[in-house]
């Protein structure tokens, strides 16, 4: 290291030592100042926290005072709007359940009403719990004026009390009392009683001390949306409608097939019950005595969705203005079983089951349903039951079928002679002579040209009765047979990628089988009869009609098309046996014998001939 380097390092060292000595007082002053500032900041922070806590306490106090003031103002407003009924305007909505083996009813203390109704023995088509309605879509409330104030009990709170009791007949039941205290001397109570193993719910309204509120009349409003339960929306919507019965009178209904989106009616006469009926289940409001009148409405939803209909009714209950009264009612939540509904006595609830009108209803009510129920006692498979039902009906109609076939055989044997008459009178001007000669031939042979048609026409009411019975038969609901998973709706062996107008987006095998056997049956009858020469359009109709039915019935109950298929097969079998065992030569001999035998004169002809002889004798004497 040279001399200059050593001198440079020494100078740098002296400078560093001098800088350190010079700045030491300044650093001590800075540390002292920072310590002072930190102390001030801590003091200010404590003061700020104390001030904030004090402000929060003051704010909380102000808020409490504001809430109390708001509650006070709200209560004053409610008292102004509702009067004494404001006591029931606040509360907590709670759920209370009544339940037996058949139904589970959930009630809400808000409005004291049924909130949900679940039928425990049934499921929707996609295996979900089946609810007749849910609380969010339901209105169940009394509406009336009390001291000129409009009161709606659906917006007020009730206090529940539930107990298990036994009736005088020994039947046990659960009783739920929903009570709304208006004042110390006035109250409204809803009393619900659910018996074991029953779909019927007793429902009483008890009024106490309402005379002081100058209430003149009361309306009870029941409004809900009917949810879709079934696979076939088209059929479900078709058989969903509103029924009502006049006191001691007829049952009326809205037209289920109506295309109107909204239908309504106001009845000022006494009503016994109002039913909101779906394809397989119903909700029915029943008066112990009567309703003074009712406004009823149904709204149709044409597009498949969560709901099928909106039902609404407002009934005028028989309130007597005394203020102390018990009004008895019932609510039915259950299946549309004809015999079960009939078991409720003279109410006539079985009328909500769609089985046809007039004669068709008589056939189903007194013939088909009893036979169906009797077979159900011995067989559990409904495919077998339908087969046996078809056989029983066919056996009962056998005399008519045999007479029809025999008449067709006679007409077929006479056809060559009828053709000869046609050749004898080829001109259009000779049509009357041709017709007269043909009728003379039939008369001499003892043949009736309508003999083959009338017995068949008499069978049509049975066929149409089945058309009305199967789609609404709850016994078939979710009952499978062969490839059909549910005989109450259509069977599908193929789902199409598109929807064919009037046909649908699926292929029903039972409908195809019905169509083919219908064509075969019509073709056979055409050949067995007098031929199609007299009816040129018959051959075309033979193919058009079955195809039309295929389009119409593709979306209908598999039980229905299965029945029609079986009926066609049995008819073909009967015709085969008839053709084999009926001796046509013997029939022809009888025809010839009748033709050669002098025609027996009628009594009228004999009297006319006698009168003519008497006149001739008088003229000769004269």
C-alpha positions in Angstrom: 0.0 0.0 0.0 1.5 3.4 -1.0 1.7 6.5 1.1 -1.3 8.3 -0.7 -3.7 5.4 -0.1 -2.9 5.4 3.6 -3.5 9.1 3.9 -6.9 8.8 2.1 -8.1 6.1 4.4 -7.1 8.0 7.4 -9.0 11.1 6.2 -12.2 9.1 5.6 -12.0 7.5 9.0 -11.7 11.0 10.7 -14.7 12.2 8.7 -16.9 9.3 9.8 -15.9 9.8 13.5 -16.6 13.5 13.3 -20.0 13.0 11.6 -21.1 10.5 14.3 -20.1 13.0 17.1 -21.9 15.8 15.3 -25.3 14.0 14.6 -25.7 12.2 18.0 -27.6 15.1 19.7 -30.0 15.4 16.8 -30.9 11.6 16.9 -31.6 11.8 20.6 -33.9 14.8 20.0 -35.8 13.0 17.2 -36.3 9.9 19.5 -37.6 12.1 22.3 -40.0 13.9 19.8 -41.3 10.6 18.4 -42.0 9.3 21.9 -43.9 12.5 22.7 -46.0 12.2 19.6 -46.8 8.6 20.2 -48.0 9.4 23.7 -50.3 12.1 22.3 -51.7 9.7 19.7 -52.5 7.1 22.3 -54.3 9.6 24.4 -56.3 10.8 21.4 -57.1 7.2 20.4 -58.5 6.4 23.9 -60.5 9.6 23.7 -61.9 8.7 20.3 -62.8 5.2 21.4 -64.6 6.6 24.4 -66.5 9.1 22.2 -67.4 6.3 19.7 -68.7 4.1 22.5 -70.7 6.9 23.9 -72.1 7.7 20.4 -73.0 4.0 19.8 -74.8 3.9 23.2 -76.7 7.0 22.3 -77.5 5.7 18.8 -78.8 2.4 20.3 -80.9 4.4 22.7 -82.2 6.5 19.9 -83.0 3.4 17.8 -84.8 1.7 20.6 -86.8 4.8 21.1 -87.4 5.0 17.3 -88.6 1.3 17.2 -90.8 1.8 20.2 -92.2 4.9 18.5 -92.6 3.0 15.2 -94.3 0.1 16.9 -96.5 2.5 18.7 -97.4 4.3 15.5 -97.9 0.9 13.7 -100.2 -0.3 16.4 -102.1 2.9 16.3 -102.4 2.5 12.5 -103.6 -1.2 12.9 -106.1 -0.1 15.6 -107.4 2.6 13.2 -107.7 0.0 10.4 -108.9 -3.0 12.3 -110.2 -1.8 15.7 -110.2 -4.6 18.3 -109.1 -7.0 15.6 -105.7 -5.4 15.7 -104.9 -7.5 18.7 -104.6 -10.5 16.3 -102.7 -8.6 13.6 -99.2 -9.4 15.1 -97.8 -12.8 15.9 -95.6 -15.7 14.7 -96.6 -18.1 12.0 -96.4 -21.6 13.3 -97.3 -25.0 11.8 -99.6 -27.6 13.4 -100.2 -31.1 11.9 -103.2 -33.4 11.9 -102.5 -36.8 10.5 -103.9 -40.3 10.0 -103.2 -43.2 7.7 -104.7 -41.5 4.7 -103.9 -37.8 4.9 -101.5 -35.4 6.4 -102.8 -31.9 7.0 -100.5 -29.0 7.9 -102.2 -25.9 9.4 -100.8 -22.4 9.8 -101.5 -20.1 12.7 -101.6 -17.2 10.2 -105.2 -17.4 9.1 -105.8 -20.6 11.1 -106.0 -22.4 7.7 -105.0 -25.6 6.1 -101.6 -24.9 4.6 -100.8 -28.1 2.8 -102.7 -31.4 2.2 -100.7 -34.5 1.5 -102.4 -37.8 0.4 -100.1 -40.4 2.0 -101.3 -43.4 0.0 -100.6 -41.8 -3.4 -97.7 -40.3 -5.3 -97.4 -38.1 -8.4 -96.5 -39.7 -11.7 -92.8 -39.1 -11.0 -93.0 -40.7 -7.5 -93.1 -37.5 -5.5 -95.4 -36.9 -2.5 -98.9 -35.9 -3.7 -100.2 -32.6 -2.5 -103.7 -31.3 -3.4 -102.5 -27.8 -2.7 -99.7 -25.9 -1.0 -100.0 -22.9 1.3 -98.3 -20.4 -0.9 -101.1 -20.8 -3.5 -104.1 -20.8 -1.1 -106.6 -18.4 0.3 -108.7 -19.7 3.1 -110.4 -16.8 5.0 -113.5 -15.1 6.3 -114.2 -11.7 4.9 -116.6 -9.3 6.6 -117.2 -5.7 7.8 -117.0 -5.0 11.6 -117.8 -1.4 12.5 -117.3 -0.5 8.9 -113.8 -2.0 8.9 -112.9 -4.6 6.3 -111.7 -7.7 8.1 -109.8 -10.6 6.5 -109.0 -13.4 8.9 -106.3 -14.7 6.5 -104.1 -11.8 7.7 -104.7 -12.4 11.4 -103.1 -14.8 13.8 -104.8 -17.7 15.6 -103.7 -19.6 18.7 -103.7 -23.4 18.3 -104.8 -26.1 20.7 -104.7 -29.8 19.8 -106.2 -32.8 21.6 -107.1 -36.4 21.1 -110.7 -37.3 21.7 -113.2 -40.1 21.3 -116.7 -39.6 19.9 -120.0 -41.0 21.1 -119.8 -43.7 18.5 -116.5 -44.8 19.8 -114.4 -43.4 16.9 -111.3 -41.6 17.9 -110.3 -38.3 16.3 -107.8 -35.5 16.6 -109.2 -32.0 17.2 -107.4 -28.8 16.4 -108.9 -25.5 17.7 -107.6 -22.3 16.1 -108.8 -19.4 18.2 -108.5 -15.7 17.5 -109.2 -13.5 20.5 -110.6 -10.2 19.5 -111.3 -8.9 22.9 -112.2 -10.4 26.3 -115.7 -11.0 25.2 -115.3 -11.7 21.5 -113.5 -14.4 19.5 -113.6 -16.5 16.3 -112.6 -20.1 16.4 -112.0 -22.7 13.6 -112.4 -26.2 14.9 -111.0 -29.1 12.8 -111.7 -32.8 13.6 -109.9 -35.6 11.7 -111.1 -39.1 12.3 -108.9 -42.2 11.9 -108.7 -43.7 8.4 -110.9 -41.0 6.8 -110.4 -38.4 4.1 -113.2 -36.2 5.5 -112.3 -33.3 7.8 -115.0 -31.8 10.0 -114.7 -28.0 10.1 -116.7 -25.7 12.4 -116.7 -22.0 12.7 -117.6 -20.7 16.1 -118.4 -17.0 16.6 -118.7 -15.4 20.1 -119.6 -11.8 20.9 -119.5 -10.5 17.3 -122.8 -8.7 17.7 -121.0 -5.7 19.2 -119.2 -5.1 16.0 -122.4 -4.7 13.9 -121.5 -7.5 11.4 -124.3 -8.1 9.0 -123.0 -10.9 6.7 -119.9 -13.0 6.2 -118.3 -14.5 3.2 -115.9 -17.4 3.3 -113.3 -17.4 0.5 -111.4 -20.5 -0.7 -109.0 -20.0 -3.5 -106.1 -22.3 -4.6 -104.1 -23.5 -7.6 -104.5 -27.2 -8.5 -101.1 -28.7 -9.2 -100.4 -31.1 -12.0 -100.2 -34.7 -10.7 -100.3 -36.9 -13.9 -98.2 -37.8 -16.9 -100.8 -36.9 -19.5 -101.4 -33.2 -19.1 -104.0 -33.2 -21.8 -106.2 -35.7 -20.1 -105.6 -34.3 -16.7 -106.7 -30.8 -17.9 -109.7 -32.3 -19.7 -111.0 -34.0 -16.5 -110.3 -31.1 -14.1 -113.3 -28.8 -13.4 -115.5 -27.3 -10.8 -118.8 -29.0 -9.6 -121.5 -27.7 -7.3 -124.8 -29.0 -6.0 -128.0 -27.1 -5.3 -129.5 -27.9 -1.9 -131.6 -31.0 -2.4 -131.2 -30.6 -6.1 -129.1 -31.2 -9.2 -125.4 -31.2 -9.6 -123.9 -28.6 -12.0 -120.4 -28.2 -13.4 -118.2 -26.0 -15.5 -117.5 -27.4 -18.9 -114.2 -29.2 -18.5 -113.6 -29.2 -22.3 -114.2 -25.5 -22.6 -111.5 -23.5 -24.3 -112.3 -20.4 -22.3 -109.3 -19.4 -20.1 -111.7 -17.9 -17.4 -115.1 -19.2 -16.4 -117.2 -17.8 -13.6 -120.7 -18.0 -12.3 -122.7 -16.4 -9.4 -125.5 -18.4 -7.8 -127.9 -16.7 -5.4 -129.8 -20.0 -4.5 -128.8 -22.3 -1.7 -125.7 -24.5 -2.4 -124.9 -27.8 -0.6 -121.3 -28.3 -1.7 -118.7 -27.1 -4.1 -116.1 -29.5 -5.5 -112.7 -28.6 -7.1 -112.2 -31.9 -9.0 -109.2 -33.1 -10.8 -108.8 -36.3 -12.9 -108.4 -38.6 -9.8 -108.6 -36.3 -6.7 -111.0 -33.7 -5.3 -111.2 -31.0 -2.7 -114.8 -30.5 -1.7 -116.3 -27.8 0.6 -119.5 -29.1 2.2 -122.1 -27.2 4.2 -123.9 -29.0 7.0 -127.0 -27.0 6.2 -126.3 -24.9 3.1 -124.5 -21.8 1.8 -126.8 -18.9 1.0 -125.1 -18.4 -2.4 -121.7 -18.6 -4.0 -119.4 -17.0 -6.6 -117.3 -19.6 -8.4 -114.4 -19.3 -10.8 -112.0 -21.5 -12.6 -109.0 -20.3 -14.7 -107.5 -22.6 -17.3 -103.8 -22.9 -18.0 -103.4 -24.2 -21.5 -99.7 -24.8 -21.4 -98.2 -27.7 -19.4 -96.7 -26.4 -16.2 -96.8 -26.7 -12.4 -100.6 -26.0 -12.2 -103.6 -27.2 -14.1 -106.3 -24.8 -12.9 -106.9 -22.0 -10.5 -110.1 -22.5 -8.5 -111.8 -19.8 -6.5 -115.1 -19.6 -4.6 -116.6 -17.1 -2.2 -119.6 -18.5 -0.3 -122.2 -16.5 1.7 -122.4 -18.4 5.0 -125.6 -18.4 6.9 -124.5 -15.9 9.6 -127.5 -15.0 11.9 -126.2 -11.6 13.3 -126.6 -12.7 16.9 -122.8 -12.8 17.2 -122.9 -16.2 19.0 -123.2 -19.0 16.5 -121.7 -22.4 15.3 -121.6 -23.0 11.6 -120.8 -26.6 10.6 -119.0 -27.6 7.5 -116.8 -30.4 6.1 -113.8 -30.6 3.9 -113.1 -33.7 1.8 -109.5 -34.2 0.6 -109.2 -37.4 -1.2 -109.5 -39.7 -4.3 -112.4 -39.8 -6.7 -113.5 -43.4 -5.8 -117.1 -43.7 -6.9 -118.2 -46.2 -4.2 -116.3 -44.4 -1.4 -117.8 -41.1 -2.2 -121.2 -42.7 -2.5 -120.7 -44.0 1.0 -121.0 -40.5 2.4 -124.8 -40.8 2.1 -127.2 -38.4 0.4 -124.6 -35.8 -0.3 -124.2 -37.1 -3.9 -120.4 -36.6 -3.8 -120.0 -39.5 -6.4 -121.2 -37.0 -9.0 -117.7 -35.6 -9.2 -116.5 -38.8 -10.8 -116.7 -38.4 -14.6 -118.6 -41.5 -15.8 -120.8 -39.9 -18.4 -124.3 -38.5 -18.4 -127.8 -39.8 -18.6 -127.8 -43.4 -19.8 -124.0 -43.7 -19.9 -123.9 -42.8 -16.2 -126.5 -45.4 -15.4 -124.5 -48.1 -17.3 -121.3 -47.2 -15.5 -122.8 -46.7 -12.0 -125.0 -49.8 -11.9 -123.2 -52.2 -14.2 -119.6 -51.5 -15.0 -118.4 -50.2 -11.6 -120.1 -52.9 -9.5 -118.6 -55.7 -11.8 -115.2 -54.0 -11.7 -115.3 -53.8 -7.9 -116.5 -57.4 -7.6 -113.6 -58.6 -9.8 -111.1 -56.5 -7.8 -112.0 -58.6 -4.7 -110.5 -61.7 -6.3 -107.8 -60.4 -8.7 -105.1 -57.9 -8.0 -103.8 -57.5 -11.6 -105.9 -54.9 -13.4 -104.9 -56.2 -16.8 -106.6 -59.5 -15.9 -109.6 -57.7 -14.4 -110.1 -55.7 -17.6 -109.9 -59.0 -19.6 -112.5 -60.6 -17.4 -114.7 -57.5 -17.6 -114.5 -57.6 -21.4 -115.5 -61.3 -21.4 -118.4 -60.7 -19.1 -119.7 -57.9 -21.3 -119.2 -59.9 -24.4 -121.1 -62.9 -23.0 -124.0 -60.5 -21.9 -124.1 -59.1 -25.5 -123.8 -62.5 -27.1 -127.5 -62.8 -28.2 -127.3 -59.5 -29.9 -124.0 -60.3 -31.6 -125.3 -63.7 -32.8 -128.5 -62.1 -34.1 -126.5 -59.5 -36.0 -124.2 -62.1 -37.6 -127.1 -64.3 -38.6 -128.9 -61.3 -40.2 -125.7 -60.5 -42.1 -125.6 -64.1 -43.3 -129.2 -63.9 -44.6 -128.4 -60.6 -46.4 -125.3 -62.2 -47.9 -127.3 -65.2 -49.3 -129.9 -62.8 -50.8 -127.2 -60.7 -52.5 -127.3 -62.5 -55.8 -131.1 -62.0 -56.0 -130.7 -58.4 -55.1 -128.1 -58.0 -57.9 -130.7 -59.6 -60.3 -133.2 -56.9 -59.3 -130.6 -54.3 -60.0 -130.0 -55.7 -63.5 -133.7 -55.8 -64.1 -134.1 -52.1 -63.3 -130.8 -50.4 -64.4 -132.3 -47.0 -65.1 -132.3 -44.2 -62.5 -136.0 -43.6 -63.3 -136.7 -47.1 -62.1 -135.2 -46.5 -58.7 -138.6 -46.7 -57.0 -139.4 -50.0 -58.7 -136.0 -51.4 -57.9 -136.5 -50.4 -54.2 -140.0 -51.9 -54.1 -138.9 -55.2 -55.6 -136.0 -55.4 -53.2 -138.2 -54.8 -50.2 -140.7 -57.4 -51.5 -137.8 -59.9 -51.7 -136.8 -59.1 -48.1 -140.4 -59.5 -47.0 -140.9 -62.8 -48.7 -137.6 -64.1 -47.3 -138.3 -62.8 -43.8 -135.1 -60.8 -43.9 -134.6 -57.4 -42.2 -131.9 -55.2 -43.8 -131.5 -53.4 -40.5 -131.2 -56.7 -38.6 -127.4 -56.6 -38.7 -127.1 -53.0 -37.7 -129.5 -52.5 -34.8 -127.9 -55.1 -32.5 -124.5 -53.5 -33.2 -125.9 -50.0 -32.5 -127.3 -51.2 -29.2 -123.7 -52.1 -28.2 -122.4 -48.5 -28.8 -123.6 -47.2 -25.4 -121.4 -49.9 -23.7 -118.4 -48.9 -25.8 -118.9 -45.2 -25.0 -119.5 -45.9 -21.4 -116.1 -47.6 -21.3 -114.7 -44.4 -23.0 -115.9 -42.4 -20.1 -115.0 -44.9 -17.3 -111.4 -45.9 -17.9 -109.7 -42.4 -18.1 -111.0 -41.4 -14.7 -110.9 -44.8 -12.9 -108.5 -44.2 -10.0 -108.2 -48.0 -9.5 -106.0 -48.1 -12.7 -103.8 -45.2 -11.6 -100.1 -46.3 -11.5 -101.2 -49.9 -12.1 -98.9 -51.6 -14.7 -99.6 -54.4 -17.1 -97.2 -55.8 -19.7 -95.3 -52.9 -21.2 -97.8 -50.2 -19.8 -96.5 -48.7 -16.6 -99.7 -46.9 -15.8 -103.1 -48.1 -17.2 -104.7 -44.8 -16.4 -102.6 -42.9 -18.9 -101.1 -43.7 -22.3 -98.6 -46.5 -22.9 -95.5 -45.5 -24.8 -93.1 -47.9 -26.6 -91.4 -45.1 -28.6 -90.8 -41.5 -27.9 -90.7 -39.4 -31.1 -88.2 -36.6 -31.6 -91.0 -34.2 -32.6 -94.7 -33.7 -31.8 -97.1 -34.8 -34.5 -100.3 -32.6 -34.4 -103.3 -34.4 -33.0 -101.1 -37.5 -32.4 -98.4 -36.6 -29.9 -94.8 -37.3 -29.4 -95.0 -41.0 -28.6 -96.3 -44.3 -30.0 -98.9 -46.2 -28.0 -98.7 -50.0 -28.7 -102.2 -50.7 -27.4 -103.6 -48.0 -29.7 -101.8 -49.6 -32.7 -103.1 -53.0 -31.8 -106.6 -51.6 -31.4 -106.3 -49.9 -34.8 -105.2 -53.1 -36.6 -107.9 -55.3 -35.0 -110.6 -52.7 -35.8 -109.6 -52.7 -39.5 -109.7 -56.6 -39.5 -113.1 -56.6 -37.8 -114.6 -54.0 -40.2 -113.1 -55.9 -43.2 -114.5 -59.2 -42.0 -118.0 -57.7 -41.3 -117.9 -56.1 -44.8 -117.2 -59.5 -46.4 -119.7 -61.3 -44.2 -122.5 -58.8 -45.0 -124.1 -58.0 -48.3 -120.9 -56.6 -49.7 -119.8 -53.1 -50.4 -121.4 -52.7 -53.8 -124.4 -51.0 -52.3 -122.3 -48.8 -50.2 -119.3 -47.6 -52.3 -117.8 -45.5 -49.5 -117.8 -48.3 -47.1 -114.4 -49.6 -48.2 -112.8 -46.2 -47.8 -114.4 -45.7 -44.4 -113.1 -49.1 -43.3 -109.6 -47.7 -43.3 -110.3 -44.0 -42.5 -112.2 -44.6 -39.2 -109.6 -46.8 -37.5 -106.8 -44.3 -38.4 -108.9 -41.4 -37.0 -109.3 -43.3 -33.8 -105.6 -44.1 -33.6 -104.9 -40.3 -33.7 -107.6 -39.6 -31.1 -106.8 -42.3 -28.6 -103.0 -42.2 -28.8 -103.0 -40.0 -25.7 -105.8 -41.7 -23.9 -105.8 -44.3 -21.1 -103.9 -47.5 -21.9 -106.7 -49.3 -20.0 -109.2 -48.0 -22.5 -107.3 -48.9 -25.7 -106.5 -52.3 -24.1 -110.2 -52.9 -23.6 -111.0 -51.9 -27.2 -108.3 -54.2 -28.4 -109.6 -57.1 -26.4 -113.2 -56.4 -27.5 -112.0 -56.5 -31.2 -110.1 -59.8 -30.7 -113.1 -61.5 -29.0 -115.4 -60.2 -31.7 -113.2 -61.7 -34.4 -113.1 -65.0 -32.5 -116.9 -65.0 -32.3 -117.3 -64.3 -36.0 -115.0 -67.1 -36.8 -117.0 -69.5 -34.7 -120.3 -68.2 -36.1 -119.2 -68.7 -39.7 -118.0 -72.2 -38.9 -121.1 -73.4 -37.0 -123.9 -71.6 -38.8 -125.3 -73.8 -41.6 -125.9 -71.4 -44.6 -127.6 -74.1 -46.6 -130.1 -74.6 -43.9 -130.7 -70.9 -43.7 -131.2 -70.8 -47.5 -133.8 -73.6 -47.3 -135.7 -71.6 -44.7 -135.6 -68.5 -46.9 -137.0 -70.5 -49.9 -139.6 -72.0 -47.7 -140.8 -68.6 -46.6 -140.8 -67.3 -50.1 -143.0 -70.2 -51.3 -145.3 -69.9 -48.3 -148.2 -67.4 -48.8 -147.6 -64.3 -46.9 -149.7 -63.9 -43.8 -152.0 -61.0 -44.0 -151.9 -58.5 -41.2 -155.1 -57.7 -39.2 -155.3 -54.3 -40.9 -155.1 -56.0 -44.4 -157.8 -58.5 -43.3 -160.1 -55.8 -42.1 -159.5 -53.7 -45.3 -160.3 -56.8 -47.4 -163.4 -57.5 -45.4 -164.7 -53.9 -45.9 -164.1 -54.2 -49.6 -166.1 -57.4 -49.8 -169.0 -55.8 -47.9 -169.1 -52.8 -50.2 -169.0 -55.1 -53.2 -172.0 -57.1 -51.9 -174.0 -53.9 -51.2 -173.3 -52.7 -54.8 -174.5 -56.1 -56.2 -177.7 -56.0 -54.2 -178.3 -52.5 -55.2 
